[in-house]
Amino acid sequence: GEVVTGNRLDLVDAVLDADVPIDRMYTELEDLTFHVLALQQPVATDLRFLVAATRILYEAERSGDLAVNIAKRTAAQNGFPQQPEMHSLLVRLSDEAATMFGRGVHALETFDPEIGARAEDSDDVVDRVTERFFGTVHAHSREIGLECAVELSHIGRFFERIADHGVNIAQNVTYVVTGHFPDTEPSETVD
């Protein structure tokens, strides 16, 4: 079939540049969190919040690193020649991953515990699209070349991990608000 390119190499530098303040803020916020933990000796809800904050910071920072990896690998290949089915699945995977991460951010902004409670169901969609994408890349590996197939597989995995980070952020918010993670029994302790 016809080969389609849907690469935005013009955005690579913007992705790399955006990671710089993310890394800086991660370090500052992590230091602040540990400072409060050490000096204030918080309990109950405050302690849950600070412990969850360290996890959420990690999830956000790793997602930035994964976006950088995607951009760098795309640039190193000078973009990916993509068979139409493969391209549409990659676009869907990137959209689903961005949506999942966005839900995690929205949970953090609103402290809505229901987003985390429903996150696993949405993540199942990402997992199914990822598996379809891998199958399509494999089916076209001769056509696109082994190196390209391997790189696209890495990129698919990176998008899947970004979605997972969004789920983890939302579930940590659920933990802060309710005292337990989704799919676990509520804590016996009282705040």
The 8 nearest C-alpha neighbors of each residue, nearest first, counted from 0:
[[1, 2, 82, 83, 3, 84, 142, 81],
 [0, 2, 3, 82, 83, 81, 80, 4],
 [1, 3, 82, 81, 80, 0, 83, 4],
 [4, 2, 81, 82, 83, 80, 1, 5],
 [3, 5, 80, 6, 81, 79, 2, 78],
 [6, 4, 3, 7, 86, 81, 79, 78],
 [5, 7, 78, 4, 8, 79, 73, 9],
 [8, 6, 9, 10, 5, 11, 78, 73],
 [7, 9, 10, 11, 6, 74, 78, 73],
 [8, 10, 7, 11, 12, 13, 6, 74],
 [11, 9, 13, 8, 12, 7, 14, 70],
 [12, 10, 70, 14, 8, 13, 9, 15],
 [11, 13, 15, 14, 10, 16, 9, 70],
 [12, 14, 16, 10, 11, 15, 17, 9],
 [15, 13, 17, 11, 12, 16, 67, 10],
 [14, 16, 12, 18, 13, 17, 67, 11],
 [17, 15, 13, 18, 14, 19, 12, 20],
 [18, 16, 14, 15, 19, 13, 20, 21],
 [17, 19, 21, 16, 15, 20, 63, 22],
 [18, 20, 22, 21, 17, 16, 23, 15],
 [21, 19, 23, 22, 18, 24, 17, 16],
 [22, 20, 18, 24, 19, 23, 25, 60],
 [21, 23, 25, 19, 20, 24, 18, 26],
 [22, 24, 20, 26, 25, 21, 27, 19],
 [25, 23, 27, 21, 26, 22, 28, 20],
 [26, 24, 22, 28, 23, 27, 29, 21],
 [25, 27, 29, 23, 24, 28, 30, 22],
 [28, 26, 24, 30, 25, 29, 31, 23],
 [29, 27, 31, 25, 30, 26, 24, 32],
 [28, 30, 32, 26, 31, 27, 25, 33],
 [31, 29, 27, 33, 28, 32, 34, 26],
 [30, 32, 34, 28, 29, 33, 27, 35],
 [33, 31, 29, 35, 34, 30, 28, 36],
 [32, 34, 36, 30, 35, 31, 37, 29],
 [33, 35, 31, 37, 32, 36, 30, 38],
 [36, 34, 32, 38, 39, 37, 33, 31],
 [37, 35, 33, 40, 34, 39, 38, 32],
 [38, 36, 34, 35, 40, 39, 33, 32],
 [37, 39, 35, 36, 40, 34, 33, 41],
 [38, 40, 35, 41, 36, 37, 34, 42],
 [41, 39, 36, 38, 37, 42, 35, 46],
 [42, 40, 46, 39, 45, 36, 43, 35],
 [41, 43, 46, 45, 44, 40, 47, 190],
 [44, 42, 46, 190, 45, 47, 41, 189],
 [45, 43, 47, 46, 48, 42, 190, 175],
 [46, 44, 48, 47, 43, 41, 42, 49],
 [45, 47, 42, 41, 49, 43, 48, 44],
 [48, 46, 44, 50, 45, 175, 49, 51],
 [47, 49, 45, 51, 46, 175, 50, 52],
 [48, 50, 52, 46, 51, 47, 32, 45],
 [49, 51, 47, 52, 53, 48, 46, 54],
 [50, 52, 54, 48, 49, 53, 171, 47],
 [53, 51, 49, 55, 54, 50, 48, 56],
 [54, 52, 56, 50, 51, 55, 29, 57],
 [55, 53, 51, 57, 52, 56, 58, 50],
 [56, 54, 52, 58, 168, 57, 53, 51],
 [55, 57, 53, 59, 54, 58, 52, 60],
 [56, 58, 54, 60, 55, 59, 61, 53],
 [59, 57, 55, 164, 61, 56, 60, 62],
 [60, 58, 62, 56, 57, 61, 55, 63],
 [59, 61, 57, 63, 62, 58, 56, 21],
 [62, 60, 64, 58, 63, 59, 57, 65],
 [63, 61, 65, 59, 161, 64, 60, 58],
 [62, 64, 66, 60, 61, 65, 18, 67],
 [63, 65, 61, 67, 62, 66, 68, 60],
 [64, 66, 68, 62, 67, 63, 157, 61],
 [67, 65, 69, 63, 68, 64, 70, 62],
 [66, 68, 64, 70, 65, 69, 15, 71],
 [69, 67, 65, 71, 66, 70, 72, 64],
 [70, 68, 66, 72, 67, 71, 154, 73],
 [69, 71, 67, 73, 11, 68, 72, 74],
 [72, 70, 74, 68, 73, 69, 75, 67],
 [73, 71, 75, 69, 74, 70, 68, 76],
 [72, 74, 78, 70, 76, 71, 75, 69],
 [73, 75, 77, 71, 76, 72, 78, 70],
 [76, 74, 72, 77, 73, 71, 78, 70],
 [75, 77, 78, 73, 74, 72, 79, 147],
 [78, 76, 74, 75, 73, 79, 8, 72],
 [79, 77, 73, 76, 6, 74, 80, 8],
 [78, 80, 81, 76, 4, 73, 77, 6],
 [81, 79, 4, 2, 3, 78, 82, 143],
 [82, 80, 3, 86, 2, 4, 79, 85],
 [81, 83, 2, 85, 84, 3, 86, 1],
 [84, 82, 86, 85, 3, 81, 87, 2],
 [85, 83, 87, 86, 82, 88, 135, 81],
 [84, 86, 88, 82, 83, 87, 135, 81],
 [85, 87, 83, 89, 81, 84, 88, 82],
 [86, 88, 90, 84, 89, 85, 83, 91],
 [89, 87, 91, 85, 90, 86, 132, 92],
 [90, 88, 92, 86, 91, 87, 93, 85],
 [89, 91, 87, 93, 88, 92, 94, 86],
 [92, 90, 88, 94, 89, 93, 95, 87],
 [93, 91, 89, 95, 94, 90, 88, 96],
 [92, 94, 96, 90, 91, 95, 158, 89],
 [95, 93, 91, 97, 92, 96, 98, 90],
 [96, 94, 98, 92, 97, 93, 91, 99],
 [95, 97, 162, 93, 99, 98, 94, 158],
 [96, 98, 94, 100, 95, 99, 101, 93],
 [99, 97, 101, 95, 96, 100, 94, 102],
 [100, 98, 162, 102, 96, 101, 165, 97],
 [99, 165, 101, 103, 97, 102, 162, 98],
 [102, 100, 98, 104, 103, 99, 97, 105],
 [103, 101, 105, 99, 104, 100, 106, 98],
 [102, 104, 169, 165, 168, 100, 106, 101],
 [103, 105, 101, 107, 102, 106, 108, 100],
 [106, 104, 102, 108, 107, 103, 109, 101],
 [107, 105, 103, 110, 111, 109, 104, 169],
 [106, 108, 104, 110, 105, 109, 172, 103],
 [109, 107, 105, 106, 110, 104, 111, 103],
 [108, 110, 111, 106, 107, 105, 104, 112],
 [111, 109, 106, 107, 108, 172, 112, 176],
 [110, 112, 106, 109, 113, 114, 173, 172],
 [113, 111, 173, 114, 115, 110, 172, 176],
 [114, 112, 116, 115, 111, 117, 173, 106],
 [115, 113, 117, 116, 112, 118, 106, 111],
 [114, 116, 170, 169, 118, 113, 117, 173],
 [115, 117, 113, 181, 114, 118, 112, 170],
 [118, 116, 114, 115, 119, 120, 113, 121],
 [117, 119, 115, 121, 120, 166, 116, 114],
 [118, 120, 122, 121, 117, 123, 166, 116],
 [121, 119, 123, 122, 118, 117, 124, 116],
 [122, 120, 118, 123, 124, 119, 125, 117],
 [121, 123, 119, 125, 124, 120, 118, 126],
 [122, 124, 126, 120, 121, 125, 127, 119],
 [125, 123, 127, 122, 126, 121, 128, 120],
 [126, 124, 122, 128, 123, 127, 129, 95],
 [125, 127, 123, 129, 124, 128, 130, 122],
 [126, 128, 124, 130, 129, 125, 123, 131],
 [127, 129, 131, 125, 130, 126, 132, 92],
 [130, 128, 132, 126, 127, 131, 125, 133],
 [129, 131, 133, 127, 132, 128, 134, 126],
 [132, 130, 128, 134, 129, 133, 135, 127],
 [131, 133, 129, 135, 130, 134, 88, 128],
 [134, 132, 130, 136, 135, 131, 137, 129],
 [135, 133, 131, 137, 132, 136, 138, 130],
 [134, 136, 138, 132, 137, 133, 85, 131],
 [137, 135, 133, 139, 138, 134, 140, 148],
 [136, 138, 140, 134, 135, 139, 133, 148],
 [137, 139, 135, 136, 140, 134, 141, 133],
 [140, 138, 142, 136, 137, 141, 143, 135],
 [139, 141, 137, 143, 144, 148, 142, 145],
 [142, 140, 144, 139, 143, 145, 138, 137],
 [141, 143, 139, 140, 144, 138, 145, 82],
 [144, 142, 140, 141, 147, 139, 148, 145],
 [145, 143, 141, 140, 147, 146, 142, 148],
 [144, 146, 148, 147, 140, 149, 141, 143],
 [147, 145, 149, 148, 144, 150, 143, 151],
 [146, 148, 150, 149, 145, 144, 151, 143],
 [149, 147, 145, 151, 140, 146, 150, 136],
 [148, 150, 152, 146, 147, 151, 145, 153],
 [151, 149, 153, 147, 152, 148, 146, 154],
 [152, 150, 154, 148, 153, 149, 147, 155],
 [151, 153, 155, 149, 150, 154, 148, 133],
 [154, 152, 150, 156, 151, 155, 157, 149],
 [153, 155, 157, 151, 156, 152, 69, 150],
 [156, 154, 152, 158, 153, 157, 151, 159],
 [155, 157, 159, 153, 154, 158, 160, 152],
 [158, 156, 154, 160, 159, 155, 65, 153],
 [159, 157, 161, 155, 160, 156, 96, 93],
 [158, 160, 156, 162, 157, 161, 155, 163],
 [159, 161, 163, 157, 162, 158, 164, 156],
 [162, 160, 164, 158, 62, 163, 159, 96],
 [161, 163, 96, 99, 165, 159, 160, 164],
 [164, 162, 160, 166, 165, 161, 167, 159],
 [163, 165, 167, 161, 58, 162, 166, 160],
 [100, 164, 166, 103, 162, 168, 163, 99],
 [167, 165, 163, 169, 164, 168, 118, 103],
 [166, 168, 164, 170, 165, 169, 171, 163],
 [167, 169, 103, 165, 171, 55, 170, 166],
 [170, 168, 115, 103, 172, 166, 106, 171],
 [171, 169, 115, 173, 167, 172, 168, 180],
 [172, 170, 174, 168, 173, 169, 51, 167],
 [171, 173, 175, 169, 174, 170, 110, 112],
 [174, 172, 112, 170, 176, 171, 175, 115],
 [175, 173, 179, 180, 178, 171, 172, 177],
 [174, 176, 172, 48, 173, 47, 178, 177],
 [175, 177, 173, 174, 178, 172, 112, 110],
 [178, 176, 174, 179, 173, 175, 112, 185],
 [179, 177, 174, 175, 176, 186, 185, 180],
 [180, 178, 174, 185, 177, 186, 183, 181],
 [179, 181, 174, 183, 170, 173, 182, 171],
 [180, 182, 116, 183, 170, 179, 115, 173],
 [183, 181, 180, 184, 116, 179, 185, 119],
 [184, 182, 181, 180, 185, 179, 186, 174],
 [183, 185, 186, 182, 179, 180, 181, 187],
 [186, 184, 179, 183, 187, 178, 177, 180],
 [185, 187, 188, 179, 178, 184, 189, 177],
 [188, 186, 185, 189, 184, 178, 190, 179],
 [189, 187, 186, 190, 178, 185, 43, 179],
 [188, 190, 187, 186, 43, 178, 44, 185],
 [189, 43, 188, 44, 42, 178, 45, 187]]
